[in-house]
Amino acid sequence: MPRVLLVEDDPAVREGVELGLRRLGHTVLAAATGEAGLEALGAFRPDLLLLDLMLPAMSGVQVCFRVRETSQLPIIMLTARGDDCDIVVGLEAGADDYIVKPARAEVIEARIRAVLRRIESPAGARPAVERHGELDIDRAGHTVLRAGEQVALAPSELKLLLHLSAVPEQVFSRQRLLAEVWEHSYYSDVRLVDACVRRLRIKIEDPSRSPRYIQTLRSLGYRFGPL
């Protein structure tokens, strides 16, 4: 079962989530502050970070930025209702998904499994390495090179790129991408998609030019190419 590092300052929420995930078979380490969570990362070696957005002293957004400086560990933010602006900031900082509190342990576990599935090997026989302009995409190895240099992609960024590049020139609506990449319902928050696209473009696109790989089609969605 996945090992989960939970960083949550509210004792009641922390205990409830921790006990719920343990009951479902997860190994969980809980921390009350961002600083304690960062200290626990190296020794605990979690498979996923469950991170409260509103933490004292060091916020969840700051923790997210710190983690992304050195790691592509999957991150799910825990947020309170009405934190819309902070949610966007958290997604831009590199979070893969978010859950609005309160949420049952079964719901949290389903999101954990969905995020972790994004880093599994995609099924189907495909070339060992696909070349798209300056991008070399190794689907089996979960690696992407840009002009020969490896690009560090978070799980959602990698899954989105693999999904779009599998069918070049196919237009995907935001709602369809939510269902197929994030495994969310049709009526979920499309900000997940837009934030992930922005982060992905920063890593694979030339900032001085119009997007070459991930293109926006007004009112329709996104597509990969044409190059």
C-alpha positions as CSV (number, residue, x, y, z in Angstrom):
1,M,0.0,0.0,0.0
2,P,1.2,3.6,-0.7
3,R,3.1,5.3,2.1
4,V,1.5,8.7,2.9
5,L,3.0,11.7,4.6
6,L,0.2,13.8,6.0
7,V,0.9,17.5,6.9
8,E,-2.1,19.0,8.7
9,D,-2.2,21.5,11.6
10,D,-5.7,20.8,12.8
11,P,-5.5,18.0,15.4
12,A,-9.0,16.7,14.8
13,V,-8.6,16.6,11.0
14,R,-5.1,15.2,11.2
15,E,-6.2,12.4,13.5
16,G,-9.3,11.6,11.5
17,V,-7.5,11.4,8.2
18,E,-4.6,9.4,9.7
19,L,-6.8,6.9,11.3
20,G,-9.0,6.5,8.3
21,L,-6.1,5.9,5.9
22,R,-4.5,3.5,8.4
23,R,-7.8,1.6,8.6
24,L,-7.7,1.2,4.8
25,G,-4.2,-0.3,5.0
26,H,-1.9,2.7,4.4
27,T,1.3,3.5,6.3
28,V,0.8,7.1,7.4
29,L,3.2,9.5,9.1
30,A,1.5,12.7,10.3
31,A,3.1,16.1,10.9
32,A,1.6,19.3,12.3
33,T,3.7,21.9,10.5
34,G,5.3,22.4,7.1
35,E,8.8,22.4,8.7
36,A,8.2,19.0,10.3
37,G,6.8,17.7,7.1
38,L,9.9,18.7,5.2
39,E,12.1,17.1,7.8
40,A,10.2,13.9,7.6
41,L,10.4,13.5,3.8
42,G,13.9,12.1,3.7
43,A,13.6,9.5,6.5
44,F,10.0,8.4,5.8
45,R,10.3,8.3,1.9
46,P,6.6,8.6,1.2
47,D,4.9,7.6,-2.0
48,L,2.6,10.7,-1.8
49,L,2.4,13.9,0.2
50,L,-1.1,14.9,1.6
51,L,-0.6,18.6,2.3
52,D,-2.9,21.1,4.1
53,L,-2.9,24.4,2.2
54,M,-3.3,26.7,5.2
55,L,-0.5,25.9,7.6
56,P,1.0,28.1,10.3
57,A,4.4,29.7,9.8
58,M,5.3,27.9,6.5
59,S,2.2,27.6,4.4
60,G,1.3,24.6,2.3
61,V,2.1,26.5,-0.9
62,Q,5.6,27.3,0.5
63,V,6.1,23.6,1.3
64,C,4.9,22.7,-2.2
65,F,7.5,25.0,-3.7
66,R,10.2,23.6,-1.5
67,V,9.4,20.0,-2.4
68,R,9.3,20.8,-6.1
69,E,12.8,22.3,-6.0
70,T,14.2,18.7,-5.6
71,S,11.4,16.2,-6.1
72,Q,8.5,15.2,-8.3
73,L,6.8,13.5,-5.3
74,P,3.0,13.4,-5.9
75,I,1.2,16.1,-3.9
76,I,-2.5,16.4,-3.0
77,M,-3.5,19.6,-1.3
78,L,-6.2,19.6,1.5
79,T,-8.2,22.8,1.3
80,A,-11.1,24.5,3.0
81,R,-14.1,25.6,1.1
82,G,-13.8,29.1,-0.3
83,D,-10.0,29.1,-0.7
84,D,-10.3,29.6,-4.4
85,C,-7.3,32.0,-4.9
86,D,-5.1,29.9,-2.7
87,I,-6.1,26.7,-4.6
88,V,-4.9,28.3,-7.8
89,V,-1.6,29.3,-6.2
90,G,-1.2,25.8,-4.8
91,L,-1.8,24.2,-8.2
92,E,0.7,26.7,-9.8
93,A,3.2,25.7,-7.1
94,G,3.1,22.1,-8.4
95,A,0.3,20.2,-6.6
96,D,-1.2,17.4,-8.6
97,D,-4.7,17.5,-7.2
98,Y,-6.7,19.0,-4.3
99,I,-9.4,17.8,-2.0
100,V,-11.9,20.1,-0.2
101,K,-12.3,19.3,3.5
102,P,-14.0,17.6,5.2
103,A,-13.6,14.4,3.1
104,R,-14.1,10.8,4.0
105,A,-11.0,8.5,4.0
106,E,-12.4,6.5,1.2
107,V,-12.6,9.6,-1.0
108,I,-9.0,10.6,-0.1
109,E,-7.8,7.1,-0.9
110,A,-9.5,7.2,-4.3
111,R,-7.7,10.4,-5.1
112,I,-4.4,9.0,-3.9
113,R,-4.8,6.0,-6.1
114,A,-5.8,8.1,-9.1
115,V,-2.7,10.3,-8.7
116,L,-0.4,7.3,-8.3
117,R,-1.8,5.7,-11.4
118,R,-0.5,8.6,-13.4
119,I,3.1,7.4,-12.9
120,E,2.4,3.8,-13.9
121,S,3.5,2.5,-17.2
122,P,0.8,3.1,-19.9
123,A,-0.5,0.0,-21.6
124,G,-0.2,-0.8,-25.2
125,A,2.7,-1.4,-27.6
126,R,4.4,1.9,-28.7
127,P,7.8,2.9,-29.8
128,A,10.5,2.8,-27.1
129,V,11.1,6.5,-27.6
130,E,8.9,8.9,-29.5
131,R,10.4,12.0,-31.0
132,H,8.4,15.2,-31.4
133,G,10.6,18.1,-32.5
134,E,13.0,18.7,-29.6
135,L,11.1,16.4,-27.3
136,D,12.0,12.7,-26.8
137,I,9.2,10.9,-24.9
138,D,10.1,7.5,-23.3
139,R,6.7,6.2,-22.2
140,A,8.0,3.0,-20.6
141,G,10.8,4.8,-18.8
142,H,8.6,7.8,-17.8
143,T,11.2,10.2,-19.0
144,V,11.1,13.3,-21.2
145,L,14.1,14.9,-22.8
146,R,14.1,18.4,-24.3
147,A,17.0,19.0,-26.6
148,G,18.8,16.2,-24.9
149,E,18.2,17.4,-21.4
150,Q,15.9,15.5,-19.0
151,V,12.8,17.4,-18.0
152,A,11.6,16.9,-14.4
153,L,7.8,16.5,-14.6
154,A,5.4,16.0,-11.7
155,P,3.0,13.0,-12.1
156,S,0.1,15.1,-13.5
157,E,2.3,16.9,-15.9
158,L,3.8,13.7,-17.2
159,K,0.4,12.0,-17.5
160,L,-1.1,15.0,-19.3
161,L,1.8,15.1,-21.8
162,L,1.6,11.4,-22.5
163,H,-2.1,11.6,-22.9
164,L,-2.0,14.5,-25.4
165,S,1.0,13.3,-27.3
166,A,-0.5,9.8,-27.8
167,V,-2.9,11.3,-30.4
168,P,-1.3,14.4,-32.0
169,E,-3.7,17.0,-33.3
170,Q,-6.6,15.4,-31.4
171,V,-8.5,18.2,-29.5
172,F,-9.3,17.3,-25.9
173,S,-11.8,19.4,-23.9
174,R,-10.9,20.3,-20.4
175,Q,-13.7,18.2,-19.0
176,R,-12.5,15.2,-21.0
177,L,-8.9,15.6,-19.7
178,L,-10.3,15.8,-16.2
179,A,-12.0,12.5,-16.6
180,E,-9.2,10.7,-18.4
181,V,-6.1,12.1,-16.7
182,W,-7.3,13.1,-13.3
183,E,-10.2,10.6,-13.2
184,H,-12.6,13.3,-11.9
185,S,-16.2,13.7,-12.7
186,Y,-17.4,15.7,-15.7
187,Y,-18.3,18.6,-13.5
188,S,-15.0,18.9,-11.6
189,D,-12.8,22.0,-11.5
190,V,-11.1,22.7,-14.9
191,R,-8.5,24.9,-13.0
192,L,-6.6,21.6,-12.5
193,V,-6.1,21.3,-16.2
194,D,-5.2,24.9,-16.9
195,A,-2.7,25.1,-14.1
196,C,-1.1,21.8,-15.2
197,V,-0.8,23.1,-18.8
198,R,0.8,26.3,-17.6
199,R,3.4,24.4,-15.6
200,L,4.0,22.0,-18.4
201,R,4.6,24.7,-20.9
202,I,7.2,26.4,-18.7
203,K,9.2,23.2,-18.8
204,I,8.9,22.1,-22.5
205,E,8.1,25.2,-24.5
206,D,10.3,28.1,-25.7
207,P,9.0,31.1,-23.7
208,S,9.9,33.5,-26.5
209,R,7.5,31.8,-29.0
210,S,3.9,30.8,-29.2
211,P,3.2,27.3,-27.7
212,R,4.5,24.7,-30.1
213,Y,3.6,21.5,-28.3
214,I,0.6,22.1,-26.1
215,Q,-1.8,24.4,-28.1
216,T,-5.0,26.0,-26.9
217,L,-8.0,26.0,-29.1
218,R,-10.4,28.7,-27.9
219,S,-13.6,27.4,-26.3
220,L,-12.6,23.8,-27.3
221,G,-9.6,22.7,-25.2
222,Y,-6.0,21.6,-25.9
223,R,-4.1,19.5,-28.4
224,F,-0.6,18.3,-29.0
225,G,1.0,19.8,-32.1
226,P,1.1,20.0,-35.1
227,L,4.8,20.8,-34.9
